[in-house]
Amino acid sequence: QEYRPNEIYASQWLDHYMNQAMGTGEEESGELTENVEYGINAEDTLTELIDNNKKILETRIKYKTRAKFMKALMKRPKEKYVNLLRALSTCDGIAMKNSQNDISAMLLSNEDPDPSRQK
């Protein structure tokens, strides 16, 4: 059963879930750092929030969030990042073009993703 209104409400903490799911914190400098996971099942929560939820994917997931995710993925390749990447890239089997274009560009470039870059 889907609870879209609750998912939209919970999406206001999307960056927090993203940082916890990646097992990272962010210093004031913007650098990702390792931290202790708090056992809040952030990875599952994040995947549930964004998986097949077009409204959240279009309105809450911006370039900065995708770049943070890709930076962590390139730094520490893990299966959970691939699952999150899938959830960011498609919605009900339909390509999320902005996400796919940004992710492809980040994967194919020779530079680290820059979350501070505005798009």
N, C-alpha and C positions, 0 to 999 in steps of 0.2 A: 504494500500500500504506500502511496506517495503522499507526502505532506509538504507540498510546495510552499504554502504560506510560512510554515515553520522554517523551511530551508532558506527562504528569502530573508527572514528575520535573523537566522543564525549566520547568514553570509556577511553580516557586518563585522564579524571577527575572522574573516577569511585569511588575512595576513597572519594572525596569531596561529590559526590551524596550519597554515602553510609552513611557518617557521617550526612549529612543533612536529609536523609530519616529516620534515626534512631533518629533524634532530639538530637544528641550528638556531642560533640566536643572531642578532645583528648588533654590532657595535655602533657607536656614534659615527664612526668613519664609514659605515656602510658595508664593512667586511663581514662575511659570514664566519661564525665561530661555532665550534662544537659545544654542545651543552647536554645536560642530562635530560632525557625524555621524562615527562611527568606522568606517564601512564594515563593520559586522557583520551587515548585512541584517536589522536588527531588525524592520522593517515586515513583511517576508515571514515571518520567524520568528514574530512575534506573530500574524499572520493565520493561519498554519498551526496554532499552538497553540490558538487559540480557535474557529476555524472548524469548525462542526459537532461540537464537543466539549462536550456537555452538562455533564459532570462539572466541567470547568474553568469554564464559564460560570456554573454554580450555586454552586460552592464557592470559587473564586478571584477572580471579578470581583464586587466589592462596589460599593456606592454611591460610595465615595471614588474608586475607579478610574474609574468611568463619569463622575463629575463632573470629574476631571482631564482626561479625554479631551474632554468637551464644552466645557470652558473653552478648551482649545487649539484645538478646531475653530471655535469662535465668534471666537477671536482671529485665526486664520490658516486660512481655508477652503482646503482642498486635497483633491484626489481621493483621496489615500491615506487621509484621515480618513473619507471616505464608505465606502470599502472596509472599514475597521475597524468603522465604525458598523453596516454590514450584518452583519458577523461577530458583533458583540455582540448583535444584535437577534433573530437566528433561529438555529435549530439543526436541520439536516436538514429545513428547510421549516416547522418548528414555531416559533411565536412564543415568545420568552423573555420572559414577561410582566413580571417584575421589571425587566429591562433596558429593555423598551419603555416601561413606565410611567415609570421614572425619566428616560429620554431625552426622552420626550414632555413631561413636566413641565418639564424644563430648557429645551427648545426654546420652549415656549409662555409661560414666565414672562418677566417684564421684568427679572429679576435675573441676574447672572452666576452660574454654578454654583459652589457652595461645597463643595470637597472635604473641608473640616473638619467639615461637618455630618454628624452621625450619623443613620442611618436605621434 
